[in-house]
Amino acid sequence: MEGLEENFKLAKKQDRKAQKELYEMFSAKMLLVAHSYTNNIYDAEDILVNAFLKCFSRINECREWKSFPFWLRKIVVNDSITFVRKNKNIMYVDFEIADDLPEDDEEDILAEINIEEIFSHMPTGYRLIFNLYVFEEKKHQEIAEILNISEGTSKSQFSKAKKWISDYLKEKQNEKKYTDTIKI
């Protein structure tokens, strides 16, 4: 990223122009991260603004300019999780983990997958754990600690999230087949 090192060093000296440059470099990506947790663009925007305020007020805690994007992402993820936990009633249910799901004709619809659409319909508990496990690469033990749930609950919710996605994609595939049949 061009200008990251220089803007980072200047932002550490509370240079407003450099802070604005860092915001412009990372705001779009971080908004997507927050939105993937909240499923509400307005809430994601609030989280983004607060995360950048926190970031710039504590920027001296980040030692290396190379680690700034990861450090900022961690702030956004943590703030998103805190927001969801405070504002959503999330139900976690302990169940045994299901076996791996069959991979039917999923290759046929891979090109048509809309991640935003999937996340907008996915239950909050599934979405939180799925995001933490897949995108943040957290282990189930870490997820359990972050969300204050058992490791088994994290595993079962992740399994349910995968099944939910699979079922959702199958439903969309069936809708497409039905629509294609009607057009003929």
Secondary structure, DSSP 8 states (H G I E B T S, - for coil): -TTHHHHHHHHHTT-HHHHHHHHHHHHHHHHHHHHHHHS-HHHHHHHHHHHHHHHHHSGGG---GGGHHHHHHHHHHHHHHHHHHHHS----------------THHHHGGG--HHHHHHHS-HHHHHHHIIIIIS---HHHHHHHHT--HHHHHHHHHHHHHHHHHHHHHHHHHHHHHHHHH-
